[in-house]
Amino acid sequence: MKICLINNLYKPFNRGGAETIAQLCALGLESYGNEVFIITTRPRFKKINYKNNNKIYYINSIFFYLNKIPFFLR
């Protein structure tokens, strides 16, 4: 079965536990024989030095740095 996981961040841009859980879910689903791919965001105009295994699709986003924008502007 093909399964798509969508998460706002994924490695190498991960910041916390949600990204780790998404990775563990992907590994667990793959261990049961499923075909898993991930859709996630990355900083705009930033090149990825991380080895992409064609299972991770990065979308350029201006909202990647949302945590740095003051709360009242979000």
Phi and psi in radians as a Rosetta constraint file:
Dihedral C 1 N 2 CA 2 C 2 CIRCULARHARMONIC -1.561 0.35
Dihedral N 2 CA 2 C 2 N 3 CIRCULARHARMONIC 2.279 0.35
Dihedral C 2 N 3 CA 3 C 3 CIRCULARHARMONIC -2.254 0.35
Dihedral N 3 CA 3 C 3 N 4 CIRCULARHARMONIC 2.341 0.35
Dihedral C 3 N 4 CA 4 C 4 CIRCULARHARMONIC -1.936 0.35
Dihedral N 4 CA 4 C 4 N 5 CIRCULARHARMONIC 2.213 0.35
Dihedral C 4 N 5 CA 5 C 5 CIRCULARHARMONIC -1.864 0.35
Dihedral N 5 CA 5 C 5 N 6 CIRCULARHARMONIC 2.266 0.35
Dihedral C 5 N 6 CA 6 C 6 CIRCULARHARMONIC -2.028 0.35
Dihedral N 6 CA 6 C 6 N 7 CIRCULARHARMONIC 2.125 0.35
Dihedral C 6 N 7 CA 7 C 7 CIRCULARHARMONIC -2.413 0.35
Dihedral N 7 CA 7 C 7 N 8 CIRCULARHARMONIC 2.555 0.35
Dihedral C 7 N 8 CA 8 C 8 CIRCULARHARMONIC -1.189 0.35
Dihedral N 8 CA 8 C 8 N 9 CIRCULARHARMONIC -0.508 0.35
Dihedral C 8 N 9 CA 9 C 9 CIRCULARHARMONIC -2.355 0.35
Dihedral N 9 CA 9 C 9 N 10 CIRCULARHARMONIC 2.638 0.35
Dihedral C 9 N 10 CA 10 C 10 CIRCULARHARMONIC -2.702 0.35
Dihedral N 10 CA 10 C 10 N 11 CIRCULARHARMONIC 2.859 0.35
Dihedral C 10 N 11 CA 11 C 11 CIRCULARHARMONIC -1.058 0.35
Dihedral N 11 CA 11 C 11 N 12 CIRCULARHARMONIC 2.529 0.35
Dihedral C 11 N 12 CA 12 C 12 CIRCULARHARMONIC -1.559 0.35
Dihedral N 12 CA 12 C 12 N 13 CIRCULARHARMONIC 0.220 0.35
Dihedral C 12 N 13 CA 13 C 13 CIRCULARHARMONIC -1.795 0.35
Dihedral N 13 CA 13 C 13 N 14 CIRCULARHARMONIC 0.290 0.35
Dihedral C 13 N 14 CA 14 C 14 CIRCULARHARMONIC -1.218 0.35
Dihedral N 14 CA 14 C 14 N 15 CIRCULARHARMONIC 2.636 0.35
Dihedral C 14 N 15 CA 15 C 15 CIRCULARHARMONIC -2.161 0.35
Dihedral N 15 CA 15 C 15 N 16 CIRCULARHARMONIC -0.406 0.35
Dihedral C 15 N 16 CA 16 C 16 CIRCULARHARMONIC -2.704 0.35
Dihedral N 16 CA 16 C 16 N 17 CIRCULARHARMONIC -2.681 0.35
Dihedral C 16 N 17 CA 17 C 17 CIRCULARHARMONIC -1.338 0.35
Dihedral N 17 CA 17 C 17 N 18 CIRCULARHARMONIC -0.520 0.35
Dihedral C 17 N 18 CA 18 C 18 CIRCULARHARMONIC -1.080 0.35
Dihedral N 18 CA 18 C 18 N 19 CIRCULARHARMONIC -0.647 0.35
Dihedral C 18 N 19 CA 19 C 19 CIRCULARHARMONIC -1.208 0.35
Dihedral N 19 CA 19 C 19 N 20 CIRCULARHARMONIC -0.628 0.35
Dihedral C 19 N 20 CA 20 C 20 CIRCULARHARMONIC -1.157 0.35
Dihedral N 20 CA 20 C 20 N 21 CIRCULARHARMONIC -0.720 0.35
Dihedral C 20 N 21 CA 21 C 21 CIRCULARHARMONIC -1.124 0.35
Dihedral N 21 CA 21 C 21 N 22 CIRCULARHARMONIC -0.708 0.35
Dihedral C 21 N 22 CA 22 C 22 CIRCULARHARMONIC -1.072 0.35
Dihedral N 22 CA 22 C 22 N 23 CIRCULARHARMONIC -0.710 0.35
Dihedral C 22 N 23 CA 23 C 23 CIRCULARHARMONIC -1.163 0.35
Dihedral N 23 CA 23 C 23 N 24 CIRCULARHARMONIC -0.745 0.35
Dihedral C 23 N 24 CA 24 C 24 CIRCULARHARMONIC -1.134 0.35
Dihedral N 24 CA 24 C 24 N 25 CIRCULARHARMONIC -0.647 0.35
Dihedral C 24 N 25 CA 25 C 25 CIRCULARHARMONIC -1.114 0.35
Dihedral N 25 CA 25 C 25 N 26 CIRCULARHARMONIC -0.761 0.35
Dihedral C 25 N 26 CA 26 C 26 CIRCULARHARMONIC -1.082 0.35
Dihedral N 26 CA 26 C 26 N 27 CIRCULARHARMONIC -0.784 0.35
Dihedral C 26 N 27 CA 27 C 27 CIRCULARHARMONIC -1.134 0.35
Dihedral N 27 CA 27 C 27 N 28 CIRCULARHARMONIC -0.701 0.35
Dihedral C 27 N 28 CA 28 C 28 CIRCULARHARMONIC -1.140 0.35
Dihedral N 28 CA 28 C 28 N 29 CIRCULARHARMONIC -0.756 0.35
Dihedral C 28 N 29 CA 29 C 29 CIRCULARHARMONIC -1.152 0.35
Dihedral N 29 CA 29 C 29 N 30 CIRCULARHARMONIC -0.652 0.35
Dihedral C 29 N 30 CA 30 C 30 CIRCULARHARMONIC -1.159 0.35
Dihedral N 30 CA 30 C 30 N 31 CIRCULARHARMONIC -0.584 0.35
Dihedral C 30 N 31 CA 31 C 31 CIRCULARHARMONIC -1.170 0.35
Dihedral N 31 CA 31 C 31 N 32 CIRCULARHARMONIC -0.369 0.35
Dihedral C 31 N 32 CA 32 C 32 CIRCULARHARMONIC -1.584 0.35
Dihedral N 32 CA 32 C 32 N 33 CIRCULARHARMONIC 0.124 0.35
Dihedral C 32 N 33 CA 33 C 33 CIRCULARHARMONIC 1.612 0.35
Dihedral N 33 CA 33 C 33 N 34 CIRCULARHARMONIC 0.179 0.35
Dihedral C 33 N 34 CA 34 C 34 CIRCULARHARMONIC -1.474 0.35
Dihedral N 34 CA 34 C 34 N 35 CIRCULARHARMONIC 2.696 0.35
Dihedral C 34 N 35 CA 35 C 35 CIRCULARHARMONIC -1.717 0.35
Dihedral N 35 CA 35 C 35 N 36 CIRCULARHARMONIC 1.980 0.35
Dihedral C 35 N 36 CA 36 C 36 CIRCULARHARMONIC -1.962 0.35
Dihedral N 36 CA 36 C 36 N 37 CIRCULARHARMONIC 2.360 0.35
Dihedral C 36 N 37 CA 37 C 37 CIRCULARHARMONIC -2.317 0.35
Dihedral N 37 CA 37 C 37 N 38 CIRCULARHARMONIC 2.729 0.35
Dihedral C 37 N 38 CA 38 C 38 CIRCULARHARMONIC -2.159 0.35
Dihedral N 38 CA 38 C 38 N 39 CIRCULARHARMONIC 2.384 0.35
Dihedral C 38 N 39 CA 39 C 39 CIRCULARHARMONIC -1.999 0.35
Dihedral N 39 CA 39 C 39 N 40 CIRCULARHARMONIC 2.220 0.35
Dihedral C 39 N 40 CA 40 C 40 CIRCULARHARMONIC -2.592 0.35
Dihedral N 40 CA 40 C 40 N 41 CIRCULARHARMONIC 3.047 0.35
Dihedral C 40 N 41 CA 41 C 41 CIRCULARHARMONIC -1.823 0.35
Dihedral N 41 CA 41 C 41 N 42 CIRCULARHARMONIC 2.842 0.35
Dihedral C 41 N 42 CA 42 C 42 CIRCULARHARMONIC -2.521 0.35
Dihedral N 42 CA 42 C 42 N 43 CIRCULARHARMONIC 2.848 0.35
Dihedral C 42 N 43 CA 43 C 43 CIRCULARHARMONIC -1.095 0.35
Dihedral N 43 CA 43 C 43 N 44 CIRCULARHARMONIC 2.524 0.35
Dihedral C 43 N 44 CA 44 C 44 CIRCULARHARMONIC -1.141 0.35
Dihedral N 44 CA 44 C 44 N 45 CIRCULARHARMONIC 2.398 0.35
Dihedral C 44 N 45 CA 45 C 45 CIRCULARHARMONIC 1.084 0.35
Dihedral N 45 CA 45 C 45 N 46 CIRCULARHARMONIC 0.411 0.35
Dihedral C 45 N 46 CA 46 C 46 CIRCULARHARMONIC -1.874 0.35
Dihedral N 46 CA 46 C 46 N 47 CIRCULARHARMONIC 2.249 0.35
Dihedral C 46 N 47 CA 47 C 47 CIRCULARHARMONIC -1.403 0.35
Dihedral N 47 CA 47 C 47 N 48 CIRCULARHARMONIC 2.589 0.35
Dihedral C 47 N 48 CA 48 C 48 CIRCULARHARMONIC -1.735 0.35
Dihedral N 48 CA 48 C 48 N 49 CIRCULARHARMONIC 2.132 0.35
Dihedral C 48 N 49 CA 49 C 49 CIRCULARHARMONIC -1.619 0.35
Dihedral N 49 CA 49 C 49 N 50 CIRCULARHARMONIC -0.039 0.35
Dihedral C 49 N 50 CA 50 C 50 CIRCULARHARMONIC -1.380 0.35
Dihedral N 50 CA 50 C 50 N 51 CIRCULARHARMONIC 2.441 0.35
Dihedral C 50 N 51 CA 51 C 51 CIRCULARHARMONIC -1.229 0.35
Dihedral N 51 CA 51 C 51 N 52 CIRCULARHARMONIC 1.935 0.35
Dihedral C 51 N 52 CA 52 C 52 CIRCULARHARMONIC -1.554 0.35
Dihedral N 52 CA 52 C 52 N 53 CIRCULARHARMONIC 2.200 0.35
Dihedral C 52 N 53 CA 53 C 53 CIRCULARHARMONIC -1.699 0.35
Dihedral N 53 CA 53 C 53 N 54 CIRCULARHARMONIC 0.427 0.35
Dihedral C 53 N 54 CA 54 C 54 CIRCULARHARMONIC 1.106 0.35
Dihedral N 54 CA 54 C 54 N 55 CIRCULARHARMONIC 0.218 0.35
Dihedral C 54 N 55 CA 55 C 55 CIRCULARHARMONIC -1.880 0.35
Dihedral N 55 CA 55 C 55 N 56 CIRCULARHARMONIC -0.096 0.35
Dihedral C 55 N 56 CA 56 C 56 CIRCULARHARMONIC -2.086 0.35
Dihedral N 56 CA 56 C 56 N 57 CIRCULARHARMONIC 2.130 0.35
Dihedral C 56 N 57 CA 57 C 57 CIRCULARHARMONIC -1.923 0.35
Dihedral N 57 CA 57 C 57 N 58 CIRCULARHARMONIC 2.095 0.35
Dihedral C 57 N 58 CA 58 C 58 CIRCULARHARMONIC -1.726 0.35
Dihedral N 58 CA 58 C 58 N 59 CIRCULARHARMONIC 2.348 0.35
Dihedral C 58 N 59 CA 59 C 59 CIRCULARHARMONIC -1.956 0.35
Dihedral N 59 CA 59 C 59 N 60 CIRCULARHARMONIC 2.233 0.35
Dihedral C 59 N 60 CA 60 C 60 CIRCULARHARMONIC -1.104 0.35
Dihedral N 60 CA 60 C 60 N 61 CIRCULARHARMONIC 2.374 0.35
Dihedral C 60 N 61 CA 61 C 61 CIRCULARHARMONIC -2.508 0.35
Dihedral N 61 CA 61 C 61 N 62 CIRCULARHARMONIC 2.384 0.35
Dihedral C 61 N 62 CA 62 C 62 CIRCULARHARMONIC -1.438 0.35
Dihedral N 62 CA 62 C 62 N 63 CIRCULARHARMONIC -0.208 0.35
Dihedral C 62 N 63 CA 63 C 63 CIRCULARHARMONIC -1.568 0.35
Dihedral N 63 CA 63 C 63 N 64 CIRCULARHARMONIC 0.119 0.35
Dihedral C 63 N 64 CA 64 C 64 CIRCULARHARMONIC -1.084 0.35
Dihedral N 64 CA 64 C 64 N 65 CIRCULARHARMONIC -0.650 0.35
Dihedral C 64 N 65 CA 65 C 65 CIRCULARHARMONIC -1.662 0.35
Dihedral N 65 CA 65 C 65 N 66 CIRCULARHARMONIC 0.566 0.35
Dihedral C 65 N 66 CA 66 C 66 CIRCULARHARMONIC -1.061 0.35
Dihedral N 66 CA 66 C 66 N 67 CIRCULARHARMONIC -0.519 0.35
Dihedral C 66 N 67 CA 67 C 67 CIRCULARHARMONIC -1.219 0.35
Dihedral N 67 CA 67 C 67 N 68 CIRCULARHARMONIC -0.283 0.35
Dihedral C 67 N 68 CA 68 C 68 CIRCULARHARMONIC -1.631 0.35
Dihedral N 68 CA 68 C 68 N 69 CIRCULARHARMONIC -0.148 0.35
Dihedral C 68 N 69 CA 69 C 69 CIRCULARHARMONIC -1.457 0.35
Dihedral N 69 CA 69 C 69 N 70 CIRCULARHARMONIC 2.357 0.35
Dihedral C 69 N 70 CA 70 C 70 CIRCULARHARMONIC -0.962 0.35
Dihedral N 70 CA 70 C 70 N 71 CIRCULARHARMONIC 2.562 0.35
Dihedral C 70 N 71 CA 71 C 71 CIRCULARHARMONIC -0.978 0.35
Dihedral N 71 CA 71 C 71 N 72 CIRCULARHARMONIC -0.737 0.35
Dihedral C 71 N 72 CA 72 C 72 CIRCULARHARMONIC -1.230 0.35
Dihedral N 72 CA 72 C 72 N 73 CIRCULARHARMONIC -0.308 0.35
Dihedral C 72 N 73 CA 73 C 73 CIRCULARHARMONIC -1.558 0.35
Dihedral N 73 CA 73 C 73 N 74 CIRCULARHARMONIC -0.283 0.35
